[in-house]
Each structure stands twice: as structure tokens, then as C-alpha cells.
Amino acid sequence: MFALTSDKEPRNHSVNLKCDPIYALELRSLYEGIVSGYHMSKKHWNTVTFEGSDVDDETIVELVDNSYNLVYKSLTKKKKAFLEKS
């Protein structure tokens, strides 16, 4: 899993994204809209808020890509092959 979101809080749209621990801390210091992962490992996950946030769309896309790549790198060859066929 590289991203987790919920539709339970419609006033606070956000996504949890996996992140390198050092980069996660850096992002939290740069953006008010990025905090430690909600109900996730605070070391490896960030929660990124969309609406009313200082995090622009381009940065959000980069963070989603980064999260996916982190998880993809840890997959077995078999799982990577399955994803490439899909």
C-alpha cells in the first residue's frame, strides 16, 4: 500500500503517503498541510491535506509518485511482474 484516503471526513480531504523518514520530516517543516501520518507509522507516513492547504497540486503529485516508487522498490520480482502485466 502506498496511499490511504478516507471519505469519512468530507471537510478535510487528505491522503496518507509513504515517505522516506528524513524527507518526511523535511516536508513537515516546509508545509503546514503535511503532518505525521494519521493512524499510521509516524516515521514512514505523512498525511497531506488537499483543501485549504499550502501544498500545491504539483507537489502532491510528486509525493504520490514518490510513495508509489518506495513501495514498488520493496516488491518481489513476482509482484513487480504482475503489476507490469496489469
N, C-alpha and C positions, 0 to 999 in steps of 0.2 A: 504494500500500500504506500502510495506516495502523496496522497491528498485525502483529506477528510473534511466534509462540509455537512451542514445541517440546515434544514428548512424550518426548524422549530422556533427559531428566533428571527422572524421576518424583519425586525427593525435593526438587526445587527448582522448583516450578511458578512460572513468570514469563511476562511478556509485554513485548515491546519496543513502545513507543508514541512516535509522533512528537510533538514538543513545540516551542513557541517557545523559542529559546535562552536568553533571560533567565529565563523561567518554569521551564525545565528546571533551571537552576542553583538557583533558589529552592527547588524541590521536593526536590532532592538535599540541601539544607541542613536541610530540615524533617523528612525521613523517612529512617530507616536503610534501609528497604525499597525506596528508589528510588535507583538508581545510573546512571551514564552507560551508554548503550546498548551491550549486549553484541554485539560483531561488527557494530556499526552506527556511523554518524557520531555521535561523542560530543557534538557540538554540538547536533544536532537530534533526538536519540533518547534516551529513558530506558528502563531496564529496571526493571519493577515486579514485585517478588516478592509472591506471594499468601500462602503458608503461613508462619506464624510471623513475619509482618511487622507493622510498626506502621502500615501503610497500610490504612485501613478500606475496606469494600466501597463505600460511597458515594463516597469519593474515587476509587477505581478506576474506577467507572462514569463519573464526571466526566472523568477523564483519557482514557478511551476515547472519549467524546463529543468532547472537545477535539481529540484526534488525528484523528478522522474529519473534523471540521469544517475543520481545517487542510488536509488533503488535498483535500477536496471543493472548497474555495475555489480551488484551483490547477487544477482540471479545466477542460477546454474546454467550451463550451456543448453540443457534440455528446455528450460523455461524460456531462455532467450530465443531459441529456435522456434518454439511455439508462438511467441509474440511476433516474430518476423513473418510467420506464415499467415497470421491473422490479418 
